[in-house]
């Protein structure tokens, strides 16, 4: 079967028929996905000695823990063995990190489709998806290496405990819909978007694994891939709100709906479900007609689902619950019963306060303190009278005043430029922007610049990147009161903040740094002014929002910004 790298879902089915191309334009056709797969979690966990289910499929490779691929990837644990392929947790000994590996024989009917899907998925490079790191055919084996996220939790495990709160469910459907819309714009589909394919990281970001590859491994295809993925997102939202799978069969550790009643809205399955999210789930699931609750049009593509989410009122996170501290309890030692148990019903004696000092020493101490207070008051009165007399003398008509340096003490001193000695990019997540160009931001040459990468979503960079920026070394401590940042691109909008930090490689997060000031602009100059000067040797210039700009030479269109010059004053 010929390899087709431009269509990540062109996979061979078990019968060996010609694969179906999953182009983004096909999702506009009417009807539903012809081959939507509804496998249960139990079907995925096939025993190692089971027979392959696919017609003509090759046997899975006989590998074991400790086997190395390409003298680099050491297999640790087999997590899935199904239909002629196996999936492993492995270790990349070169980079010393955990990875995931899919393995299948090179003569497997779907080997070429898996390679094509993996390579197409790797070209997307979207951080919202678990990234494909390698796709190789070697020694009669085909293997695909992908990221392994040890700190992430499957949606399956989250739903096993309880349904998601409304804000968490909103974040799930919003992030997954935006990610799948971006994938379909590049001609990629998932076709197996299940609770096991969605992971939530420790920072609350949702990531999707198995884009195109999971479907290729199982031979899944669809004539309407956008509609199939949109319905899958609706099923994820439905399950998150109700802890039930929106079909009659049980799946992924969730109970299905009662038989013979059809699909009912989530707010009819469980009390307290957010009404807007319930209707959104129905618009995605019943995407071949209007919903019963409202006459809103169905969502047949992830792009339409993103638009529908944008029209909803934003769901805010729940307010933190304040727990009052327990009442203060006096210890037995303070109550005077240390070392002897109190009898039942006995009241504890309360020690009487000590009487004031009545001895000669006490009386002398009181008189000494009183004398000191009287002396202090007398000295203060004398200084006040002396100051008033000086003021009267200075207002004498015969006195000539000069504009000396002391006459300007009441006026604020003008801010002076602060020279930047060096700088270094701060990278909190993902790849750096342009580390070698950092000196161009303080070389007093407006023709040179430091440029960010181009982002697909914006203006706000979070949650894909908390921000981008540069830490500057001023050589010694200075009181920093203002900054002027010359930018390359105008438009809505650029937000830049200035923080005081402890080194070129800060030991704390941005939220823990002392903020000097923030500026938001739609122009090409951002001016930051502090309420009061902050003393520091190192300062961080941190951008969290960048504008959308068109193509600039070899730099493509998207959300981006560039810094031409930075001037600090204090």
C-alpha positions as CSV (number, residue, x, y, z in Angstrom):
1,X,0.0,0.0,0.0
2,X,1.4,3.4,-1.0
3,X,2.4,5.7,1.9
4,X,0.5,9.0,2.0
5,X,2.2,11.5,4.2
6,X,-0.2,14.4,3.7
7,X,-3.2,12.6,5.2
8,X,-2.5,11.4,8.7
9,X,-5.7,9.3,8.8
10,X,-5.2,7.4,5.6
11,X,-4.9,4.0,7.3
12,X,-5.6,0.5,6.0
13,X,-8.5,-1.3,7.5
14,X,-8.4,-5.0,8.4
15,X,-9.8,-6.1,5.1
16,X,-7.0,-4.5,3.1
17,X,-9.4,-2.0,1.2
18,X,-8.1,1.3,-0.2
19,X,-7.8,3.8,2.7
20,X,-10.1,6.8,3.0
21,X,-8.5,10.3,2.9
22,X,-9.2,12.4,5.9
23,X,-9.0,15.9,4.5
24,X,-10.4,18.7,6.5
25,X,-12.9,19.6,3.7
26,X,-14.6,16.2,4.0
27,X,-16.1,17.1,7.3
28,X,-18.7,19.4,5.7
29,X,-20.5,16.5,4.1
30,X,-23.8,15.4,5.6
31,X,-24.1,12.2,7.6
32,X,-22.2,10.7,10.4
33,X,-18.8,8.9,10.5
34,X,-19.2,5.5,8.9
35,X,-16.7,3.7,11.0
36,X,-16.8,5.4,14.4
37,X,-15.1,3.0,16.8
38,X,-16.6,2.4,20.2
39,X,-14.1,0.1,21.8
40,X,-14.3,-0.4,25.6
41,X,-11.3,-0.1,27.8
42,X,-11.4,-3.8,28.4
43,X,-10.9,-4.4,24.7
44,X,-7.7,-2.4,24.8
45,X,-6.3,-4.5,27.6
46,X,-5.8,-7.7,25.7
47,X,-3.8,-10.5,27.2
48,X,-0.3,-11.2,25.9
49,X,-1.2,-14.6,24.6
50,X,-4.4,-13.7,22.7
51,X,-4.7,-14.2,19.0
52,X,-4.6,-11.1,16.7
53,X,-8.1,-10.0,15.7
54,X,-7.3,-8.5,12.3
55,X,-7.5,-10.6,9.2
56,X,-4.1,-11.3,7.8
57,X,-2.3,-9.3,10.6
58,X,1.2,-10.3,11.6
59,X,2.1,-11.6,15.0
60,X,3.3,-9.0,17.5
61,X,7.1,-8.9,17.8
62,X,8.4,-11.2,20.6
63,X,10.2,-8.6,22.7
64,X,10.8,-8.4,26.4
65,X,11.8,-5.9,29.0
66,X,15.4,-4.8,28.6
67,X,15.4,-5.0,24.8
68,X,17.0,-2.0,23.1
69,X,16.0,-0.3,19.9
70,X,18.6,1.6,18.0
71,X,21.0,1.1,20.9
72,X,19.0,3.9,22.6
73,X,15.5,3.0,23.6
74,X,15.3,0.4,26.4
75,X,11.9,-1.3,26.8
76,X,10.7,-1.3,30.3
77,X,7.0,-2.4,30.5
78,X,4.4,-3.5,28.0
79,X,1.2,-1.5,28.5
80,X,-0.8,-2.8,25.5
81,X,-0.7,-5.8,23.2
82,X,-3.4,-5.8,20.6
83,X,-4.0,-6.8,16.9
84,X,-0.4,-7.4,16.0
85,X,1.2,-4.4,17.7
86,X,2.4,-3.6,21.2
87,X,2.9,-0.4,23.2
88,X,5.6,0.0,25.8
89,X,6.9,2.4,28.4
90,X,10.6,2.8,27.6
91,X,13.7,4.8,28.6
92,X,15.7,7.0,26.2
93,X,19.2,6.2,27.5
94,X,20.7,9.0,25.4
95,X,18.6,11.8,26.9
96,X,17.8,9.9,30.1
97,X,14.0,10.4,30.0
98,X,11.0,8.2,29.8
99,X,9.3,7.7,26.4
100,X,6.5,5.7,24.9
101,X,7.0,3.2,22.0
102,X,4.6,1.6,19.6
103,X,6.0,-1.6,17.9
104,X,4.8,-3.7,15.0
105,X,6.4,-6.0,12.4
106,X,7.5,-4.3,9.2
107,X,5.3,-6.7,7.2
108,X,2.2,-5.8,9.2
109,X,-0.6,-4.6,6.8
110,X,-0.8,-1.2,8.6
111,X,3.0,-0.6,9.1
112,X,3.3,1.9,6.2
113,X,0.1,3.8,7.4
114,X,1.4,4.0,10.9
115,X,4.7,5.5,9.7
116,X,2.9,8.0,7.5
117,X,0.6,9.0,10.3
118,X,3.5,9.4,12.8
119,X,5.5,11.5,10.5
120,X,2.5,13.8,9.7
121,X,1.7,14.2,13.3
122,X,5.3,15.1,14.2
123,X,5.3,17.9,11.6
124,X,2.4,19.6,13.4
125,X,4.6,20.5,16.4
126,X,1.6,21.7,18.5
127,X,2.4,21.5,22.3
128,X,-1.2,20.6,23.0
129,X,-0.5,17.2,21.6
130,X,1.8,14.6,22.9
131,X,4.7,14.9,20.5
132,X,6.0,12.1,18.2
133,X,9.8,12.0,18.7
134,X,10.8,9.3,16.2
135,X,9.3,7.0,13.5
136,X,11.7,4.3,12.2
137,X,11.7,1.1,10.2
138,X,14.6,-1.1,11.3
139,X,15.5,-4.8,11.5
140,X,12.0,-6.0,10.4
141,X,10.4,-3.7,13.0
142,X,8.5,-0.5,12.7
143,X,8.4,1.6,15.9
144,X,7.1,5.0,16.8
145,X,8.5,6.9,19.8
146,X,6.5,9.6,21.6
147,X,6.6,11.7,24.7
148,X,5.8,10.1,28.1
149,X,4.3,12.4,30.7
150,X,4.8,11.0,34.1
151,X,3.1,13.9,35.9
152,X,-0.1,13.7,33.8
153,X,-3.3,11.9,34.7
154,X,-5.6,10.2,32.2
155,X,-9.2,11.5,32.0
156,X,-10.2,7.9,32.6
157,X,-8.6,8.0,36.1
158,X,-10.1,11.5,36.9
159,X,-13.6,10.3,36.0
160,X,-13.3,7.1,38.0
161,X,-13.2,9.3,41.1
162,X,-16.0,11.8,40.3
163,X,-17.4,14.1,37.6
164,X,-15.5,17.2,36.8
165,X,-16.4,20.6,38.3
166,X,-18.0,23.0,35.8
167,X,-14.9,25.1,35.4
168,X,-12.7,22.0,34.8
169,X,-15.1,20.6,32.3
170,X,-15.2,24.0,30.5
171,X,-11.4,24.0,30.4
172,X,-11.4,20.5,29.0
173,X,-13.8,21.1,26.1
174,X,-12.2,24.5,25.3
175,X,-8.6,23.3,25.2
176,X,-9.4,20.0,23.3
177,X,-11.7,21.8,20.8
178,X,-9.0,24.4,20.0
179,X,-6.3,21.8,19.7
180,X,-8.4,19.6,17.3
181,X,-9.4,22.6,15.3
182,X,-5.8,23.5,14.7
183,X,-5.0,19.9,13.8
184,X,-7.8,19.7,11.2
185,X,-6.6,23.0,9.6
186,X,-3.4,21.0,8.8
187,X,-5.4,18.0,7.5
188,X,-4.9,15.8,10.6
189,X,-7.6,14.0,12.4
190,X,-7.6,11.8,15.6
191,X,-10.6,9.4,15.1
192,X,-9.9,7.8,18.4
193,X,-10.5,10.6,20.9
194,X,-11.4,8.7,24.0
195,X,-10.9,9.4,27.8
196,X,-7.7,7.4,27.6
197,X,-6.3,9.8,24.9
198,X,-6.7,13.0,27.0
199,X,-4.2,13.8,29.8
200,X,-4.3,16.5,32.4
201,X,-0.9,17.8,33.5
202,X,-0.1,19.0,37.0
203,X,-0.5,22.6,35.8
204,X,-4.1,22.0,34.6
205,X,-3.3,21.9,30.9
206,X,-5.0,19.1,28.8
207,X,-2.9,17.3,26.2
208,X,-4.0,14.8,23.6
209,X,-2.0,11.8,22.7
210,X,-2.2,9.5,19.7
211,X,-3.1,12.1,17.0
212,X,-3.5,10.1,13.8
213,X,-1.3,7.3,15.1
214,X,-3.9,5.6,17.4
215,X,-6.3,5.3,14.5
216,X,-3.6,4.1,12.1
217,X,-2.5,1.4,14.5
218,X,-6.1,0.1,14.6
219,X,-7.0,0.6,11.0
220,X,-9.7,3.2,11.7
221,X,-10.9,5.6,9.0
222,X,-13.8,7.9,8.3
223,X,-15.4,9.8,5.4
224,X,-16.3,12.6,7.8
225,X,-13.3,12.9,10.2
226,X,-14.2,16.4,11.5
227,X,-17.7,15.3,12.4
228,X,-16.3,12.1,14.1
229,X,-13.8,14.1,16.2
230,X,-16.5,16.6,17.1
231,X,-18.8,13.9,18.3
232,X,-15.9,12.4,20.3
233,X,-15.3,15.8,22.0
234,X,-19.0,15.9,22.9
235,X,-18.8,12.4,24.4
236,X,-15.8,13.5,26.5
237,X,-17.7,16.6,27.8
238,X,-20.8,14.4,28.5
239,X,-18.8,11.9,30.5
240,X,-17.0,14.7,32.4
241,X,-20.3,16.3,33.4
242,X,-22.2,13.1,34.3
243,X,-19.6,10.3,34.9
244,X,-21.6,8.3,32.4
245,X,-20.7,7.2,28.8
246,X,-23.3,8.7,26.4
247,X,-24.1,5.4,24.7
248,X,-25.8,2.2,25.8
249,X,-22.6,0.2,26.2
250,X,-20.3,0.6,29.2
251,X,-16.9,1.8,28.2
252,X,-13.7,3.3,29.7
253,X,-14.7,2.4,33.2
254,X,-18.0,4.4,32.9
255,X,-21.5,3.0,32.9
256,X,-23.6,3.5,29.8
257,X,-27.0,5.1,29.5
258,X,-30.1,3.0,30.3
259,X,-31.2,1.1,27.2
260,X,-34.2,2.0,25.1
261,X,-34.4,5.7,26.2
262,X,-31.9,7.2,23.7
263,X,-29.6,10.1,24.3
264,X,-30.7,12.5,27.0
265,X,-29.2,15.8,28.1
266,X,-26.5,15.7,30.8
267,X,-28.6,17.9,33.1
268,X,-31.3,15.2,33.0
269,X,-28.8,12.5,34.0
270,X,-27.3,14.3,37.0
271,X,-28.5,17.2,39.1
272,X,-26.5,20.4,39.3
273,X,-25.0,20.1,35.8
274,X,-24.1,23.5,34.2
275,X,-26.9,24.2,31.7
276,X,-24.7,25.8,29.1
277,X,-22.2,22.9,29.1
278,X,-25.1,20.4,28.9
279,X,-26.5,22.0,25.8
280,X,-23.0,22.3,24.3
281,X,-22.4,18.5,24.8
282,X,-25.7,17.8,23.0
283,X,-24.9,20.1,20.1
284,X,-21.6,18.2,19.6
285,X,-23.1,14.7,20.1
286,X,-26.4,15.1,18.1
287,X,-24.5,16.8,15.2
288,X,-26.9,15.6,12.4
289,X,-29.8,17.7,13.6
290,X,-30.9,20.3,16.2
291,X,-31.1,19.4,19.9
292,X,-34.3,18.8,21.7
293,X,-33.7,21.4,24.3
294,X,-33.0,24.4,22.0
295,X,-33.0,25.1,18.4
296,X,-29.4,26.0,18.2
297,X,-27.6,24.5,15.2
298,X,-25.5,21.4,15.8
299,X,-21.7,21.6,15.9
300,X,-20.2,19.4,13.1
301,X,-16.6,20.5,13.2
302,X,-14.2,21.4,16.0
303,X,-14.0,25.0,14.6
304,X,-17.8,25.4,15.1
305,X,-17.4,24.0,18.6
306,X,-14.7,26.5,19.4
307,X,-17.0,29.3,18.1
308,X,-19.9,28.0,20.2
309,X,-17.7,27.9,23.3
310,X,-16.6,31.5,22.6
311,X,-20.2,32.6,22.6
312,X,-20.8,31.2,26.1
313,X,-20.4,33.2,29.3
314,X,-17.0,32.4,30.7
315,X,-17.2,29.9,33.6
316,X,-15.0,31.1,36.5
317,X,-13.2,28.8,38.9
318,X,-14.9,28.2,42.3
319,X,-14.0,30.5,45.1
320,X,-11.6,29.0,47.6
321,X,-13.2,27.9,50.8
322,X,-11.8,29.6,53.8
323,X,-11.4,27.3,56.8
324,X,-11.4,29.0,60.2
325,X,-8.5,28.1,62.4
326,X,-9.3,26.0,65.4
327,X,-9.9,27.8,68.7
328,X,-6.8,28.3,70.9
329,X,-6.6,25.6,73.5
330,X,-4.6,26.2,76.7
331,X,-2.2,23.4,77.4
332,X,-2.2,21.6,80.8
333,X,1.2,23.2,81.5
334,X,-0.3,26.7,81.0
335,X,-3.3,25.7,83.2
336,X,-1.0,24.7,86.0
337,X,-1.7,21.0,86.0
338,X,1.4,19.7,84.3
339,X,2.6,16.5,85.9
340,X,-0.6,15.8,87.9
341,X,-3.9,14.6,86.4
342,X,-7.1,16.6,87.2
343,X,-9.9,14.8,88.9
344,X,-13.2,14.4,87.1
345,X,-15.3,17.5,87.2
346,X,-12.5,19.5,88.8
347,X,-12.1,23.1,87.7
348,X,-8.7,24.4,86.8
349,X,-7.4,27.3,88.9
350,X,-6.4,30.4,87.0
351,X,-3.2,32.0,88.2
352,X,-3.8,35.7,89.3
353,X,-1.7,38.3,87.5
354,X,1.4,39.5,89.3
355,X,0.9,42.8,91.3
356,X,2.8,45.8,90.1
357,X,6.2,46.5,91.5
358,X,5.9,48.1,95.0
359,X,9.4,47.8,96.2
360,X,12.0,50.6,96.3
361,X,13.5,49.2,93.0
362,X,10.1,49.4,91.3
363,X,9.5,53.0,92.5
364,X,12.9,54.1,91.3
365,X,12.4,52.5,87.9
366,X,9.1,54.4,87.4
367,X,10.6,57.7,88.4
368,X,13.5,57.1,86.0
369,X,11.2,56.4,83.1
370,X,9.1,59.5,83.9
371,X,12.2,61.7,84.0
372,X,13.4,60.4,80.6
373,X,10.0,61.2,79.1
374,X,10.0,64.7,80.4
375,X,13.5,65.3,79.1
376,X,12.6,64.0,75.7
377,X,9.5,66.3,75.5
378,X,11.6,69.3,76.6
379,X,14.3,68.5,73.9
380,X,11.7,68.2,71.2
381,X,10.0,71.5,72.2
382,X,13.4,73.3,72.1
383,X,14.2,71.9,68.6
384,X,10.7,73.0,67.3
385,X,11.1,76.5,68.7
386,X,14.6,76.8,67.1
387,X,13.2,75.7,63.7
388,X,10.5,78.3,63.9
389,X,12.9,81.1,64.7
390,X,15.2,80.1,61.8
391,X,12.2,80.3,59.4
392,X,11.3,83.8,60.7
393,X,14.9,84.9,60.1
394,X,14.9,83.5,56.6
395,X,11.8,85.5,55.7
396,X,13.5,88.9,56.6
397,X,13.3,91.4,53.7
398,X,17.0,92.2,54.0
399,X,18.0,88.6,53.4
400,X,19.2,87.5,49.9
401,X,18.3,84.0,48.7
402,X,20.4,82.0,46.3
403,X,19.4,79.0,44.2
404,X,21.9,76.6,45.7
405,X,21.7,72.9,45.6
406,X,19.9,72.7,49.0
407,X,17.0,74.6,47.6
408,X,15.9,71.7,45.4
409,X,15.6,69.2,48.2
410,X,11.8,69.1,48.0
411,X,11.8,68.4,44.2
412,X,12.0,64.8,42.9
413,X,15.2,64.0,41.2
414,X,15.0,63.2,37.5
415,X,15.5,59.6,36.6
416,X,18.9,58.7,35.2
417,X,19.7,56.1,32.6
418,X,20.9,52.7,33.8
419,X,23.4,50.8,31.7
420,X,22.6,47.1,31.0
421,X,25.7,44.9,31.3
422,X,24.4,41.6,29.9
423,X,21.2,39.6,29.4
424,X,19.9,36.1,29.2
425,X,16.6,34.6,28.0
426,X,14.3,33.1,30.7
427,X,12.6,29.9,29.5
428,X,10.0,28.5,31.8
429,X,8.3,26.1,29.3
430,X,9.1,24.8,25.8
431,X,11.9,26.0,23.6
432,X,13.8,29.3,23.8
433,X,13.0,32.1,21.4
434,X,16.3,33.6,20.1
435,X,19.0,33.4,22.9
436,X,21.8,34.7,20.7
437,X,19.9,37.9,19.8
438,X,19.5,39.0,23.4
439,X,22.4,41.6,23.3
440,X,20.6,43.3,20.4
441,X,18.0,44.6,22.8
442,X,20.5,46.9,24.6
443,X,23.0,47.8,21.9
444,X,21.4,51.2,21.2
445,X,20.9,50.2,17.6
446,X,17.2,50.2,16.5
447,X,18.0,48.2,13.4
448,X,18.8,45.1,15.4
449,X,16.3,43.1,17.4
450,X,15.3,40.0,19.4
451,X,12.2,38.2,18.0
452,X,9.8,35.7,19.6
453,X,8.5,32.6,17.8
454,X,5.2,32.9,15.9
455,X,2.3,31.5,17.8
456,X,-1.0,30.2,16.3
457,X,-3.2,31.4,19.2
458,X,-3.2,34.8,21.1
459,X,-2.8,37.5,22.1
460,X,-2.4,35.7,25.5
461,X,0.4,33.1,25.4
462,X,-0.9,31.0,28.3
463,X,-1.6,28.2,28.8
464,X,0.7,27.0,26.0
465,X,3.5,29.2,27.3
466,X,3.4,31.3,30.5
467,X,5.4,34.0,28.8
468,X,8.6,34.9,27.1
469,X,11.3,37.4,28.3
470,X,14.8,38.4,29.1
471,X,16.7,38.8,32.5
472,X,19.1,41.8,32.4
473,X,22.2,42.2,34.6
474,X,22.8,45.9,35.6
475,X,26.3,45.2,37.0
476,X,25.4,46.3,40.5
477,X,22.2,47.2,42.5
478,X,20.2,50.2,41.2
479,X,16.9,51.7,42.1
480,X,14.8,51.0,38.9
481,X,11.8,53.3,38.5
482,X,10.9,53.1,34.8
483,X,11.6,51.3,31.5
484,X,11.0,52.1,27.8
485,X,10.7,49.2,25.4
486,X,10.8,49.8,21.6
487,X,8.8,47.1,19.8
488,X,8.6,46.0,16.1
489,X,4.9,45.1,15.8
490,X,1.9,47.2,16.7
491,X,-1.7,46.0,17.1
492,X,-3.9,44.5,19.7
493,X,-2.0,43.9,21.9
494,X,1.4,43.7,23.8
495,X,1.6,43.3,27.5
496,X,5.0,43.5,29.1
497,X,5.9,43.6,32.8
498,X,9.2,44.4,34.7
499,X,10.2,42.3,37.8
500,X,13.1,42.4,40.2
501,X,14.8,39.1,40.5
502,X,17.9,37.5,42.1
503,X,20.1,36.3,39.2
504,X,20.2,35.7,35.5
505,X,18.8,32.3,36.2
506,X,16.1,33.1,38.8
507,X,15.5,30.7,41.7
508,X,11.8,31.6,42.0
509,X,8.9,31.7,39.7
510,X,7.6,34.9,38.1
511,X,4.7,35.1,40.5
512,X,7.1,35.2,43.5
513,X,9.2,38.1,42.1
514,X,8.6,41.7,43.1
515,X,6.8,43.5,40.3
516,X,8.1,46.9,39.3
517,X,5.4,47.7,36.8
518,X,3.3,46.6,33.8
519,X,2.3,48.2,30.5
520,X,-0.2,47.2,27.8
521,X,0.0,48.9,24.4
522,X,-1.2,48.6,20.8
523,X,1.6,50.7,19.5
524,X,5.3,50.1,19.1
525,X,6.5,51.6,22.4
526,X,5.7,50.3,25.9
527,X,6.5,52.5,28.9
528,X,6.6,51.0,32.3
529,X,6.6,53.3,35.4
530,X,6.9,52.0,39.0
531,X,4.8,53.4,41.9
532,X,8.1,53.5,43.8
533,X,11.6,52.6,42.8
534,X,12.7,49.0,43.4
535,X,16.4,48.3,44.2
536,X,17.8,45.3,42.4
537,X,20.8,44.2,40.2
538,X,18.8,41.9,38.0
539,X,15.5,42.7,36.3
540,X,13.2,40.5,34.2
541,X,11.3,41.9,31.2
542,X,8.4,39.5,30.7
543,X,5.9,39.5,27.8
544,X,2.6,37.6,28.3
545,X,0.6,39.0,25.4
546,X,1.7,39.6,21.8
547,X,-0.2,41.0,18.8
548,X,-1.2,39.3,15.5
549,X,0.9,40.5,12.6
550,X,1.1,39.5,8.9
551,X,4.0,37.8,7.1
552,X,7.3,39.6,7.5
553,X,9.9,38.4,5.1
554,X,10.6,34.8,6.0
555,X,8.7,35.1,9.3
556,X,5.1,33.8,8.8
557,X,1.9,35.4,9.9
558,X,0.6,34.9,13.5
559,X,1.0,36.2,17.0
560,X,4.5,37.4,17.6
561,X,6.6,40.4,18.8
562,X,10.2,41.7,18.6
563,X,12.1,44.0,20.9
564,X,14.4,46.5,19.3
565,X,15.7,48.4,22.3
566,X,15.3,48.5,26.1
567,X,16.1,51.5,28.2
568,X,16.0,51.4,32.0
569,X,16.0,54.4,34.3
570,X,16.2,54.9,38.1
